[in-house]
Amino acid sequence: MRGKILLAAVLTACAVTFALAPKPAMARAELVTVQESYPAGTIVIRTAERRLYLMLGNGEAIRYPVAVGRPSMQWFGTVRIDGKYVEPAWTAPASIRRDYSKLPAVIPGGSPHNPMGVAAMTLSGGGQYAIHGTNQPNLIGSFVSHGCIRMYNADITDLFSRVSVGTPVVVTR
């Protein structure tokens, strides 16, 4: 009898531990058909759609939901990924510090307050913008940033593994 009680207690503890364990975030990427003929490996960000596409070639792409710049802070053009960073520290650019003067000088990587999330890929053309994760996943799908492209942490992790420094990034309306 004592053995059955002990076994039941162990099984209950395991079930509770499993049920309460943090679940990995689900990526929200999907394979889609596209009409554009960008070279395979190109990242295309459609600002109005709030979607990022990783072109695969043969009319296919992986599509991710993103948050983009506020209307007054959007930019368009072609750049390249010029750096890849896991859990980067974040220093607010001057444009953000003007709006949020109480920000600390640096927010360490891995901090729940770090807006870069789990990874970031910086973009050429001034070093001010990046495609990065977020500590505010509820804002994905909206126009909220100062020009960066925000992704769910699971999605930036997926995209990060698929592209390299030098990957072209096209930002369109």
N, C-alpha and C positions, 0 to 999 in steps of 0.2 A: 504494500500500500504506500509506504513511504517513498519507494522508487517511482511509483506512478505520479505522486504529487510533485516530486522533484523534476521528473521529466516534463510534466505539464507546466511547471514554473519556468523551466528553461525554454520550452517551445513558445510560451507566452512572451517571455523577454525577447526572444529572437524576432517574433512577429511584430512586437511594438517597435523594436529598434529598426527593423526594415521599413515599417510604415512611416516612421518619423525621420528617416534618413533623407538628407536633401536630394532631390531629384535633379539630374542634369537638365539644363535649359534645352528645350527642343529648338532646333534650327527651323526657320520658317522659309527656307529656300525651296524653290520649285523649278522643275525643268519645264521650259516653255518654248514655243515656236516663235521665231522673230523674222521680220522681213528684211531688216538691214543686213548689209554685207560687210560689217566690220571684221577685221581679221580675228581669228580665234585667239583668245587670251586677252582681248581688249575689254576693259571695264567701261560700260556706258551707264551714266546716271541721268535718268529722266526726272528732272526736278519737279515738274508739274504732277507727275504720277507718284512721286516719292518712292521710286523703285531704282534699284541698282541691278544691272545685268552684266554677268560675266559671259561674254560671247564664246561659244564652244565651236562654232563653224557649222556648216551644213544646215543653216537655218535654225539652230538651237542655242539656247542660253539658259543659264541658271539665274533666276530672278529672286531678289531679296527685297523686303520692305526696308525703307530707310527714313530717317528724319533729315531734313535739308535746311538750308538757310532761310531765315525770315525774309520776306519779300525785299526789304531794303538792304539785305546782306548777301544776296545770292550773287553768284558769279558763274560764268559760262566759258567754256573753251576746252582745250586739250592740254593736259599735263602728263606727267609720269609719276609713278611711285618712286620716291627717292630714299625711303627708309622704312624699315619694318621693326616694330618694337613690341615686346611682350610686357604687360603691366608697366607701361611707361609712367614716369613721374610727369606731372603737368605744371607748367608755368603759364599763367594766363597772359595772352598777348595784351598789348597796350589798349586795344579797342575794347576788350572785355573788362580790363581793370578800370577803365573810365566809368563803365556802367555798374561795376561791382567792386568798389574801392576797398571793401573789407576782406577780400579774398586773401588767403595766406600767399606768401611769395611762391611757394612750391607745395603742391599736394603730392605726396609720395605714391608711387605705383602700388596697387593693391588696396589702397584706402577706399572705403565705401563712398567717400566724398570725391574721389577722382573721376572727373567726367569722361576720361578716356576709356574706361572699362578695362577689359582684359587684354586688349591689343590695339595697336594703331599703326597705320601706314601713312607716312607723311607724303605730301604731294609737292612736286617741283613748282617753282614759280613764286618764291618768297618764303617758303617754309611756314606759312601761317595756317595752312589748311591741312586736314587729314581725313582719312576714312578711319573711323574708330568705333569701338564698342561704346557702351553707355552705362551709367549708374542710374538712369531714369528710363527704363524700357517702356513705360507707359507713354512716352513722347514719340516713339517710333510711329511714322506715318503722318507727322505734322511738320510745319514750317517753324522751327524753333531755334536753330543754331545761329552762330555768328559766321557761318559759311562752311563749317565742317559737315561731313556726311556721317551721321550716327547710325549704327546698326545694333541689333540685338547681339549680346556677347557671344551666343552660340553661332550666329551668322558670321561675325567678324572672324571668329576662330576658324570656321570653314573656309571663308574667302582667303584668309591669311595663308592657309596651307596650299591654296591653289595658284597663287600668283607670286611674282618675284619683283625685286627692285628692277625698275626699268619698264614695268608693265604700263602701257598707255591707258589713260583715263580720260574719257570724253564726257563733259558735263553739258547737257542740253536743257532747253526749256521743257 
